[in-house]
Amino acid sequence: MKPTVFFTTTAIALSSITFAPSSGLAATAAEISQNAKVALHTLYSSNPAARAVGKKAKAVLVFPSVVKGGFLAGGQRGD
């Protein structure tokens, strides 16, 4: 097998695995809300300045779970 064919085949296989839908792993709205509350509480406990900024903010966007991965190329996903 030629090296180009091997690398192309490998890249296609890894891409199909990486971009496959994962809807079966989705959390419920209640789980996401609970995880967001825990993440925000953890932030406020570890950084008092964040609490002060949070009180002045009109809104706070919280990502309770961020997954990163990479193999020769990187990607990340947040819930």
N, C-alpha and C positions, 0 to 999 in steps of 0.2 A: 504494500500500500504506500502510495506517495505521501510524503509528510504534509503537503497542502491539503490533500483529501482528508487525512486523519485529523488535522487541526480544525478544518471546516466542519467535519462531522461532530467532533467534540464540542465545538462552539455552539452548533445548532442544538445538540442534546442538552447542554447546560442552560441555554437560553430558554428552551421549552420547559425545563424544570423550574427555572427562576420565575418565569412569568405565568406559571400555571395559576389559575384562580384558587383561592383558599377560603371560600365563603363558609366552609364548614367549621372554621376556627373563629368565627366572629363571636364577640361577647354580646351579652344582652345590654340594653340601655341601663339597667340597674347596676350591672357589674361595671360598666364604663364610668358611671356617675360615682360609684363608691371608690373606684381606683383613682379617679380624678381628685376626690376629696382627700384621700390618703396622701397622694402625691403633693397636693398643695399644703397640707398640714406638715408634711415632712420638710418641705421647702421653708415654710415659715418657722419651723422649730430650729432649723439649722442656720437660718440667715434672718436676723431681725430686720435688716434693711429691706428685705423683700416684703415683709409684712407692711412696713411703712409705705412702700411704693404701691402695694396691692390695695391699701385703704384709699389712696388717692386716685387709683385707676378707675376708669369707667367700666372696664371689662378686663378679665384675665383669661387667657387661652392656656389650657393645661393639656399636656400630652402625658398621660400616666404611664404609657408603655411605648418605648421606641425600640425597634429591633433593627440592628444593622448587620450587614453581611457582605462578604465580597470574596471573589475568586477571580483574580486578574481584572476584575471590574467590580465596582462597589454598588451597593444599593441600600436603601433603608426604608422603613415603613413605620408609621406612627398610628396609634389608636387613640 
